[in-house]
Amino acid sequence: MTSTSTPPGLTRFNALEEHAALAALHEACASTAWARRLLAARPYSTSDELYAVSDAATAELTAEDLGEAMAGHPPIGRPKEGDPTSAREQRGMAGATEELKAEMLELNLAYQEKFGHVFLICATGRTGEQMRDAVKERIGNAPEQEREIVRTELGKINRIRLARLVEED
């Protein structure tokens, strides 16, 4: 096998029937527009090609599409019950003190009240304190500025989730 061969997970993804591929993509990102764009570009010869299409699709999401994508993410500190992806991504909050969890709940609510959606951050590898500091910093942003930060964070999350989807053997 050469280094230019398609990874087994990507080969599997390329071979999925349309509805199964759409469901797999929807698990990575709740935006229908994003998932349809990635689906339409199949088959992919490399993971990098998939990530490039994902990045382009994320960059083109409308405000409504971004809202749909964010609706698929639980608040930081409250991962979805029974969702291993959500729990894994928010691992930094798992060992947080009750005080930090309570503070994050308050900050999440204040953020959601201001912007109309959950605080979205690529939580993978971040501590609870880092996430708290980020929401404190970002809550002062103008809505337009925050929407672009959210778009960047969503792109990072989508890449991590796509890598799990296509780089597993």
NORUR-V670072 format. One record per backbone hydrogen bond with DSSP energy under -0.5 kcal/mol. NH is the residue of the N-H (numbers start at 1). CO is the residue of the C=O. Records with the same first field share a line. If there is no record, write none. Layout:
NH = CO / CO
This chain:
5 = 2
10 = 166
11 = 7
12 = 8
13 = 9
14 = 10
15 = 11
16 = 12 / 13
21 = 17
22 = 18
23 = 19
24 = 20
25 = 21
26 = 22
27 = 23
28 = 24
29 = 25
32 = 30
35 = 31
36 = 32
37 = 33
38 = 34
39 = 35
40 = 36
41 = 37
42 = 39
50 = 46
51 = 47
52 = 48
53 = 49
54 = 50
55 = 51
56 = 52
57 = 53
58 = 54
59 = 55
60 = 56
61 = 58
66 = 62
67 = 63
68 = 64
69 = 65
70 = 66
71 = 67
72 = 68 / 69
73 = 70
78 = 75
83 = 80
84 = 82
87 = 83
88 = 84
89 = 85
90 = 86
91 = 88
93 = 90
94 = 90 / 91
95 = 91
96 = 93
101 = 97
102 = 98
103 = 99
104 = 100
105 = 101
106 = 102
107 = 103
108 = 104
109 = 105
110 = 106
111 = 107
112 = 108
113 = 109
114 = 110
115 = 111
116 = 112
120 = 118
121 = 119
123 = 121
126 = 123
128 = 92
131 = 127
132 = 128
133 = 129
134 = 130
135 = 131
136 = 132
137 = 133
138 = 134
139 = 135
140 = 137
141 = 138
146 = 142
147 = 143
148 = 144
149 = 145
150 = 146
151 = 147
152 = 148
153 = 149
154 = 150
155 = 151
156 = 152
157 = 153
158 = 154
159 = 155
160 = 156
161 = 157
162 = 158
163 = 159
164 = 160
165 = 161
166 = 162
167 = 163
